[in-house]
Amino acid sequence: MAKRTDRFESAILESLNRLVESSNPITKIAVIENARFKNGRSVGKSTLYSKKNGQLVHPELNRKIEAIIEGRRKKTRRVTRSDSVVRLKRAMGELRSENSRLVDTIVSQEARLQEALRRASHDSTARSSYESDIYLLAKIVDLLTSGALDEVSKTVRRFESRESDNVILKELEAEVEDCMARVSSSKVTPVIQTTVYKNGIVR
């Protein structure tokens, strides 16, 4: 009849082989947790170390496990290096696409801002509502362009100075924060990396 130590070592080695074949992450804990005796019973919380003094009880098993873990690490590093250029190009393409969409959004928002300004100048009864819309759009454009558009920045400062004690300003700022939070949680890179010239041309 096989000794318990022999059965334990056999269970550990079989567990190690299964992890290697499955390509799952290999750790000493995973090897032990997945180890089973021939009757299907788990080896339990047995470890490679003595519970009394912490010394290795199965040094040869430990060496085999560490050798396979290190071999897996080296193989992963080689694959990572060989694929890094491809992944980088793909990521750059995705970011360029995201930035392109964001720039389109900025241009669209600025167009809406100009239209709101035009309408406000001809309709005094709706001026208050238009001014709130103007501020909301201007503030978003100002943040997204990091203040690169002077006229937009001036519009923001004028409104904030005039409405500093008005509750509407706090409500509008909350809307702006919500919009910017959605932008921040996306994969978009900062617009400061995109050139926004003073004349409003975006490149």
C-alpha positions as CSV (number, residue, x, y, z in Angstrom):
1,M,0.0,0.0,0.0
2,A,1.4,3.4,-1.0
3,K,2.5,5.6,1.9
4,R,0.5,8.8,2.5
5,T,3.5,10.9,1.6
6,D,3.7,9.1,-1.8
7,R,0.0,9.6,-2.4
8,F,0.3,13.3,-1.5
9,E,3.2,13.8,-3.9
10,S,1.3,12.0,-6.6
11,A,-1.8,14.1,-6.1
12,I,0.3,17.3,-6.1
13,L,2.1,16.4,-9.4
14,E,-1.2,15.4,-11.1
15,S,-2.7,18.8,-10.0
16,L,0.4,20.6,-11.3
17,N,0.1,18.8,-14.7
18,R,-3.6,19.7,-15.0
19,L,-2.8,23.4,-14.4
20,V,-0.1,23.3,-17.0
21,E,-2.4,21.7,-19.6
22,S,-5.2,24.1,-18.8
23,S,-3.0,27.2,-19.2
24,N,-4.5,28.5,-15.9
25,P,-2.3,30.6,-13.6
26,I,0.0,28.4,-11.6
27,T,0.7,29.2,-7.9
28,K,1.6,26.9,-5.0
29,I,-1.8,27.5,-3.5
30,A,-3.6,26.7,-6.7
31,V,-1.6,23.4,-7.0
32,I,-2.6,22.3,-3.5
33,E,-6.2,23.4,-3.8
34,N,-6.7,21.4,-7.0
35,A,-4.9,18.3,-5.8
36,R,-6.9,15.1,-5.3
37,F,-6.1,11.7,-4.1
38,K,-7.0,8.7,-6.3
39,N,-10.4,8.4,-4.5
40,G,-11.2,12.0,-5.5
41,R,-10.8,13.3,-2.0
42,S,-9.0,16.7,-1.7
43,V,-5.6,16.7,0.0
44,G,-7.1,19.3,2.2
45,K,-5.1,22.2,3.6
46,S,-1.9,20.3,3.5
47,T,1.1,22.4,2.4
48,L,4.7,21.8,1.4
49,Y,5.8,23.2,4.7
50,S,5.7,21.9,8.2
51,K,3.0,23.4,10.4
52,K,5.3,23.1,13.4
53,N,8.5,24.8,12.2
54,G,7.7,26.2,8.8
55,Q,10.4,24.1,7.2
56,L,10.0,22.4,3.7
57,V,8.6,18.9,4.1
58,H,8.6,18.3,0.3
59,P,11.6,20.1,-1.1
60,E,11.7,18.2,-4.4
61,L,8.0,19.0,-5.0
62,N,8.6,22.6,-4.2
63,R,11.5,22.8,-6.7
64,K,9.4,21.2,-9.4
65,I,6.5,23.7,-8.8
66,E,8.8,26.7,-8.7
67,A,10.6,25.6,-11.9
68,I,7.3,25.3,-13.8
69,I,6.1,28.7,-12.4
70,E,9.3,30.4,-13.5
71,G,9.1,28.7,-16.9
72,R,5.5,30.0,-17.4
73,R,6.7,33.5,-16.4
74,K,9.5,33.5,-18.9
75,K,7.2,32.2,-21.7
76,T,4.6,34.9,-20.8
77,R,7.3,37.6,-20.9
78,R,8.4,36.4,-24.4
79,V,4.9,36.4,-25.7
80,T,4.3,39.9,-24.2
81,R,7.4,41.3,-25.9
82,S,6.5,39.8,-29.3
83,D,2.9,41.1,-29.1
84,S,3.7,44.5,-27.6
85,V,4.1,46.4,-30.9
86,V,0.8,45.0,-32.3
87,R,-1.1,45.8,-29.1
88,L,0.4,49.3,-28.9
89,K,-0.6,50.1,-32.5
90,R,-4.1,48.8,-31.9
91,A,-4.4,50.9,-28.7
92,M,-3.1,54.0,-30.5
93,G,-5.7,53.4,-33.2
94,E,-8.5,53.1,-30.7
95,L,-7.4,56.3,-28.9
96,R,-7.1,58.2,-32.1
97,S,-10.6,57.2,-33.0
98,E,-11.9,58.2,-29.5
99,N,-10.1,61.6,-29.8
100,S,-11.5,62.1,-33.2
101,R,-15.0,61.6,-31.9
102,L,-14.3,64.0,-29.0
103,V,-13.0,66.7,-31.4
104,D,-16.2,66.3,-33.4
105,T,-18.1,66.8,-30.2
106,I,-16.2,70.0,-29.4
107,V,-16.8,71.4,-32.9
108,S,-20.5,70.5,-32.6
109,Q,-20.8,72.1,-29.2
110,E,-19.1,75.3,-30.4
111,A,-21.5,75.4,-33.3
112,R,-24.5,75.1,-30.9
113,L,-22.9,77.8,-28.8
114,Q,-22.7,80.2,-31.7
115,E,-26.3,79.5,-32.7
116,A,-27.5,80.1,-29.1
117,L,-25.6,83.4,-29.1
118,R,-27.3,84.5,-32.3
119,R,-30.7,83.5,-31.1
120,A,-30.3,85.2,-27.8
121,S,-29.3,88.5,-29.4
122,H,-32.7,88.6,-31.3
123,D,-35.1,87.3,-28.7
124,S,-35.0,89.1,-25.3
125,T,-37.9,87.1,-23.8
126,A,-35.9,83.9,-24.0
127,R,-32.6,85.5,-23.1
128,S,-32.3,84.0,-19.6
129,S,-32.9,80.5,-20.9
130,Y,-30.5,81.0,-23.8
131,E,-27.8,82.4,-21.5
132,S,-28.0,79.3,-19.3
133,D,-27.7,77.1,-22.4
134,I,-24.8,79.3,-23.6
135,Y,-23.0,78.9,-20.3
136,L,-23.5,75.1,-20.2
137,L,-22.1,74.6,-23.7
138,A,-19.3,77.1,-23.2
139,K,-18.2,75.6,-19.9
140,I,-18.0,72.1,-21.4
141,V,-16.1,73.3,-24.4
142,D,-13.8,75.3,-22.2
143,L,-12.9,72.3,-20.0
144,L,-12.5,69.9,-23.0
145,T,-10.2,72.4,-24.7
146,S,-8.3,73.3,-21.5
147,G,-9.2,77.0,-22.1
148,A,-7.6,77.2,-25.5
149,L,-10.5,79.2,-27.0
150,D,-10.3,82.7,-25.6
151,E,-13.8,83.8,-26.6
152,V,-15.4,80.7,-25.0
153,S,-13.4,81.2,-21.8
154,K,-14.5,84.9,-21.6
155,T,-18.1,83.8,-21.9
156,V,-17.7,81.4,-19.0
157,R,-16.1,83.9,-16.8
158,R,-18.7,86.6,-17.5
159,F,-21.6,84.3,-16.7
160,E,-19.9,82.9,-13.5
161,S,-19.1,86.4,-12.2
162,R,-22.6,87.7,-12.9
163,E,-24.5,84.7,-11.5
164,S,-22.1,83.9,-8.6
165,D,-24.9,84.1,-6.0
166,N,-27.6,82.6,-8.2
167,V,-28.7,79.0,-7.5
168,I,-29.0,78.4,-11.3
169,L,-25.1,78.5,-11.4
170,K,-24.8,75.6,-9.0
171,E,-27.4,73.6,-11.0
172,L,-25.5,74.2,-14.2
173,E,-22.2,73.4,-12.6
174,A,-23.7,70.1,-11.5
175,E,-24.7,69.3,-15.1
176,V,-21.2,70.1,-16.3
177,E,-19.6,67.8,-13.6
178,D,-21.9,65.0,-14.7
179,C,-21.0,65.4,-18.3
180,M,-17.2,65.6,-17.6
181,A,-17.5,62.5,-15.3
182,R,-18.8,60.5,-18.2
183,V,-16.0,61.8,-20.4
184,S,-13.4,60.9,-17.8
185,S,-14.7,57.3,-17.4
186,S,-14.4,56.7,-21.1
187,K,-11.1,55.7,-22.9
188,V,-10.6,59.2,-24.3
189,T,-7.2,60.8,-23.8
190,P,-6.9,64.4,-22.7
191,V,-7.8,66.9,-25.4
192,I,-4.8,68.9,-24.4
193,Q,-2.9,66.4,-26.6
194,T,-4.9,67.6,-29.6
195,T,-3.9,71.1,-30.9
196,V,-6.7,73.6,-30.5
197,Y,-5.7,76.9,-32.0
198,K,-6.9,80.3,-30.8
199,N,-9.0,80.8,-34.0
200,G,-10.9,77.6,-33.0
201,I,-9.3,75.3,-35.6
202,V,-8.8,71.9,-34.2
203,R,-6.0,69.6,-35.5
